[in-house]
Every structure is written in C-alpha cells, then in structure tokens.
Amino acid sequence: MLQNTMHRQVLILASSQSLFQTVSVMVMTIGGLAGANIANTPTLSTLPIASMFLGTALMMFPASILMAHIGRRNGFLFGAFLGVLGGIIASIGIFYSSLMLLALGTLCVGAYQSFAQFYRFAASEVANDAFRSRAISWVMAGGIVAALIGPTLARFGGPLFQHLEYIGSFLIISIISLVAMGILSSLHIANTVEQKSDFSAGRPWQQIVFQPTYLVALFSAVTGYGIMILGMTATPIAMRHSHHELGTITTVIQLHVLGMFLPSFFTGHLIARFGVLKIMFAGLILFACYIGFSLSGIQFASFAISLILLGVGWNFLFIGSTSLLTGTYTAAEKAKAQAINDMTVFVVGLICSFSAGALLDLFGWKAMNMALIPWLVIAAASLFWLSQKREKQLA
C-alpha cells in the first residue's frame, strides 16, 4: 500500500513536471515572435523570454523559503496559479498590444518555473532509497513529453484568434497551468520544516569559487546555458525573417528540445566510461558543429540540424559541468556552492535571452553565431588546461 502511494505521488510530480516544461517550451517558442509583433524595435522582441528568466531568478530563493513555511503542496499549487495568471496577463498584453503586459505575464510564468524547479527534490523526498534515483528520472523525463506537445500546442494556439496572433497560445498556457493545479491538489507530502542553509559553514565562498575545478565547471555551465538560450531564443525570429511558417518553426524547436533531453538516458554512462572532461569537450565540439550548420543556409534542414546539435551539446555540457562541480565542495558547503553556480547561470541566461533580439537585428543569424566562436575557444582552452593540470597531479 505504501509503495503504491509512493509511486502515485511520484507520478503526480512527473505529470506536473511535464505540464510545467510544456509551458516553458511554449514561451520559448512563441515569446520572441509575439514580442516582435508588438515591440517598437527589434531590440526588445525577446523581452518576454528574458522576463521569464528574470521571474525564475527573482523567485528561486523566495519559493524555497515560502515552501518551508506552507509546505511543498501549497507552494506548488501557488506556483501553478502564477502560471494561470501569467497566461491571462500575457493574453491581455497581446490584445492591447502592450509589450509590458506581455512581459509581466511571462514574468509570472518564470515565477511558476521557480517553484517547479523543486519537483525533483519533492520526488526524492517521497521516494524510498531503492526508488529515489528512478523517481528523479521519472520527473526529469517530463522534458521529453514537453518536447513532443509544447511546440505542437504553440502552433495550434498561434492562429486560434485570426487577428490576435499567439493570444490563443498564451490562453492554452493558462489552461495547462490550471490542469497542473488540479493534478497537484492530489499531492500529499508531509510538511516538514526545511533546515535553513548555514552559509557560514565550511570554507568562505571565495575559497570555494576560486578553485580551478569550480571555475572551469562554472564557466562550462555558463557557456552551455548561455549559448543554448541565445540560439533557442533567436531561432524562431530568424526563421520568421526567413519566411518560414509557424508549423516549421515549432518543428525545429521540437527537435531541439528532444536533443536537450533524450541524451540524458545515456550521458551518465558516457561520463562513467570516458570521463567527464571528454564528454564536456564533446559538448563543445557539438556547439561548433551547430555554428557550422547555422552558416550553411536558412532552409529548414540547416535550422533543424543545427538546433539538434545545440540541444545535445547543451546536454553534455550541462550534465558534465554539474558532475564536475559536485567534487569541489563538502556537504556543509553544498548550499552556497550550488547557489552561486545556479544564480550565475540564470543571470547569463537572462542576459543572453534579452540580447538575442538585438544581436539578431544588428548582425543577422549567421554573424551572431560566428561571434560565439571565441567563447567556445576560451571554454575549450579552460577544459584543456584543467585536464593537463589533473594529469600532472596524477603523474
């Protein structure tokens, strides 16, 4: 009976993760396109996507504190409610051609995302030791579901109201968030008081951050996330400028998100076999291939192949850098070490998502991607330097 209850709770969280990531993928697919229709200047076209990242960054710590007081279930319900509210506000923004209202709506969706980041931790809390790793995998597999249905729903909702393009997509976001609230209402997790993180425990944060391995892991995470967000945010706008239809655009995003999450089933095995640094190098090589294919033309195949490579490259760098980072701190230092990493990554994601529209307008799709080459070279040099340093230590 207890095991059936445990599986049911994890299934609720996995379903909620699928719905949340569907919402996130929908915003990434249509946010820039909707912004471009309203913004007075192309520079501000990606403001709705940047606002989503801002909402996540601003609410990450408050969400954790709130759930410590009201429990996981109530916190998750409140987060999903913010998703409902965000979709409605964004729809009103499109109706009145207000970029600020549209951005406020996606800010609320970003706040929803901050609560949803804790689904995997909740899964580990309800699962026993034997089932814990599989429980987390169930939840994280939601990205695959989102890849299949998110862009499809964005495409369906786009022309739903003929003279108000994309308003239907944001109303669907509200409906999905409402469904998530219904599912989460069946969640039952004991309201335990979370221990406050002691940021004074262990070494000073400066001593942790300035370790060579930590710096390389952080820079690799920033590289992977920043370049992925830049490419994913700019692609729908670049494809629209190249006269691709919404259906074609959503298919490319669909393939990209599948590239992000499908490799998760074997990336861990590759790291165990070949080593974390080699897999991170492979991620950078895939990023270089992404740039190469992005220069090959503006036809569907060029966008599709380049975005698949971008997704798989992100997966290798993200999982690799996370694995590398875990060896740089003790259990007592975990909170501050991870907080600095996560906040840095979110800030870079915010900057890249906001600047994507301006860079695309100033330089164009091909030149924007070519400008990423120095970033990749520095990241590759840092990995090579760390690998040489480790070899000397082992010698």
N, C-alpha and C positions, 0 to 999 in steps of 0.2 A: 504493500500500500504506500509506504513512504517513498519507495523507488518510483512508483507511478506518479506520485505527486511531484517529485523532484524533476522527472522528465517533462511533466506538464509545465512546470514553471520555466524551465529552460526553453521549451518550445514557444512559450509566450514571449520570452525575451528575444528569441531568434526571429519570430514573426515581427515583433516591434522593430528590430534592427533592420529587417528587410524593408519595412514601410518607411522608416526614417531615411535610409540610404536612397530609397526611391525618390523621396522629396529632395534630397541633396543633389542627386543626379539631374533631376528636372530643373532645378535652379541653375546648375552649371550649364545645362543645355540651352535654356531659353533666356536666362538672366541678361546676358550681353545683348541678345537680339532684341529683347523688349526694351532694354536701356537705349539701344541705338535708335529705336523708333521715337523715343521721347526726348533724348538728350539734345541740347542745342549744339553741342560739339562732340565729335567722336571720342575726344579725350575722356569724357565722362560716361561713355557707353557701358563700361564694365563696372560702374559704381554699384549696381545691385549685387553683383557677385562679391565684390570687396566688402560690402556691408554685411553679407552673410558671414564672412570670415571674421569681421570685426565683432559681430554678435557672439560668435563662438568664443573668441579670445576674451571678451569682456565678462562673459558669464561662466567661464570654466571653473574658477575658484568659488564664486558665489553659489553655483549649483551644488558643489560638493558640501559647502557649509550648510546650505538650506536642507539638503537631504540628511545631514547629520542630525537635524532638529525635527524634521517631519517624516523621515523615513524614505526609503527608495521608491516605494509605490506611489506615494503622494507627489514626490519630486518628479517622477517620470510622467505622471498624469499632467502636472503643471507644464512640463516641457512640451508635451504633445499639444496642450491647449495653446501654447505660444505658436506652434506650427499652424493651428487652425486660424488663429488671429493674424499671423503673418500672411497667409494666403489671401485672406479677405482684404487686408490693408493694401497688399500689392495689387490686387484686382481693382480696388478703388483708385489707386495711383495710375493704373493704365487707363481707366475710364476717364479720369480728369487730366490725363497727360502730365502727371506730376511725378518727376523723377525722384523727388524727395520722399514722397509717399511710397513709391515703389521700393526705394532703398530701405525705408523704415520697415516695410513688410518683410524684406529679405533679412533685415537685422533680427527680426523676431524668429525667422526660420533658423538663423545662426544660433540664437539662444536655445532653440529646440535641439539643435545639434549638440550643444554643450552638455545637455542632460543625457542625450543618447550615447555620448562617449562612455558613460558609466554602465551601459547594458552588459558589457563583457565582464565587468567586475561583479555585477549582481549575479551573473551566471555562475561565477566561481564561488560566490557566497552560498548559493542554494544547492550546489553540487557537492557530492562527497569526493574523497580523494581519488577514487578509482575512475570517476566520471568527469572530474574537473576539466582536464585538458580537452576532452571531446565536447564538453559543454561550451567552452570558449570558442572552439572551432565551429560549432553549430551557429553561434551568434555571428561570428565574423563571416560566415558563408553567405550572410544576407547581402553582401556586395554583389554576388553573382545574380541573385534574384533581381536586385535593383538594376543591374546592367541590362537585364532582359526586358523589364517592364517600364523602367523610368523614362528612357528616351521615347518608347512607344506611346506612353501616356502624354508626354510633352508634345509629340507630333499630333496626337488625336485632339488635344485641347487647343492647340495653336489656332486653327481656323474655326473653332466652335462658334465664335461670335464674329461674323464676317468683317465687320468694320472696327472691331476691337481686338486686334491680333494679340494672342497669348493670354488674354484675360481668362479664357477657359482653362488654360494650363494651371494658372495660379489658383483658380477655384477648385481644380482637382487636387492640388496640394492641400487645401483646407479639408477636403473630403477624406483624403488619405490620413491626415493627422487626426481627424475625428474617429476614423476606424481604429487607428492606433490607440486612442483613448479608450475605446470600447474593449480592445484586447487587453490593455494594461490594467483595466479595472478588475480583471480576474487574477492579477498577480498577488501572491502572498509571500512576503519576505519579512522575517522578524525584524522589528525596528530596533536594531542595535545602535548604540551610540558610538560613532566612529572616533577613534583616538585622534587627537589633534597632533598634527605633524610637528615634531620638535626640530625646527630648522637650526637650532644651536647644537644639535647632536653631531658627533663626528667632526671631520675637518671643516675649516672655513670653506665657503662656496668657491672662493677664488682658487684655493688649493686643488679643489676637485676639477673645476672647469679648465684650468691651465695645464692639466696633464696632457701629454701629446696624444694619447689614445682618445681621450674625451674630445679634444679639439677636432681631431680627424673625423670621429663619429658624428659630431655635431655639424661640421661643415658638409659632410656627405649627406646627412639628413636634410639639411637646408638646400643643398644642391638638388637632390631628388624631388623634394616637395615643391621648391620654387619653380624649377623648370617644368615640372608636370602641370602645376597650376597655370603657369603662363601659357603653355601650349593648349591646355584644355579650355581655358577661358577665351583665347584668341581664335581658336579653330572655327566655332560657329559663325563668328563675324567675318573671318577670312573667306569661309565657304559661301556665305551670303553675298559678299562682294564679288565672288567668282561666279555668281548666278546659279548656285546650287539650291535646290528646293529643300524645304524643311525636312521632308522624309529622308533625303540623302544625308543631311546634316545629322539627324538623330541616329541614323545607322552607324555613322562614323564614331559618334560618342558612345554608342552601344558597344562597338568593338573595342574601343579604348578602355572602357570600364571593365569589360571582360578580361582584357590584358592586364589590368591592375590587380584583379582578384583571383583569377583562375590559377596562376602560378603558385599561389600560397599553399596549394596541396603538395608541392614538391620542393619549394625553395629551401625549406628547413633541411631536407635530405641532401640537397646540393651543398649547402653550407657545411653540413657534417662531413661530407665526402671530400670536398675540395678546399674548404677553409673560407672564412668569412670575407677576407680581403679579396680573394679571387672572384667571388660572386659579386662583390661591390664593383670591382673592375669591369666585370661583365655588364653590370648595370650601366656604367659609363659608356661602354662600347655601344650598347643598345641606344643610348641617348645620342651618340654620334651618328648612328645609323638613322635615327629619327630626323636629325638635321639634314642628312644626306637625301633622304626621301622627300623631305619638305621642299628641297630645292629642285626636285625632278619635274615639277609641274603643278597645276592646280586642278587636275582631273580627280575624280572620285578615288581611284586607286592610290594616288600619291598621298592624299589625306588619310585614307583608311590604313594603309601600311605604316605610315609614319606615326599615327596615333596608337596603333597596336604596339609598336616598338617603344613608344613613350610610356605606355602603361606597364609593360613587362619590365622595362628599365627601372621605373619607379619602384616596382615591387621588390626587385633585387636590392636596390639602394636602401629602401625603407626598412625591410626586414634585416638586411645586413647591418645597417647603422644601429638599429635597435639592439641587435645581438652584440655588436661591438661595444656599445655604451654600457651594457649591464656589467661588464668586467671592470668598470672604472670607479665603482662606489661600493660601500658597505651597506648592510641593511639599514643602519641608522641614518645613512646619508641619502637613502633612496628618494625621499620626498623632494629635497631641494635639487638633487641632480636631475631628476626627471622633469621637475617643474621648469627649470632653466632651459632644458632641451625643448620641451613642448612649447613654451611661450616664444622661444626664438623661432621655431619652425612656423608657428601660427603668424607671427609678425611678418616673416618673409613671405608667407602665403598671401597675407593681406596686401603687402606692397606689390607683389607680382600680379595678383588679380586686378588690382586697381590700375596698374601701369600698362596692362595688356592692351587696352583700347588705345592709349596714347602712343605706345610703341608701334602698334599696327598702323595707326594713322600716319605717323612720322616716317617710318621706314618700310612698311609693307611686310607681308608674310615672310618672304624669303630672307630679306635683310635682317629682320628681327630674329630669326632662328640662327642665322650666321653669327650674329653678335653673341650668341651663347657659347661659342667655341672657346674663348678664353676662360670662361667659368669652368668648363669641362676639363681644360688643360690643368688648371690650378687644382681641381679636385683629384685628377689622376696623379698629379705630382705629389699631393699630400698622402695618397694611398701608397704610392711607391716609396716615399720617404719612410712611412711607418713600417712597411714590410721589410725594408733594409735595416731599420732600427731593431726590429724584432729578431731578424736573422743574426745580427751582431750579438744580441743578448743571449741567443741560444748557442752561439759558437763558443 
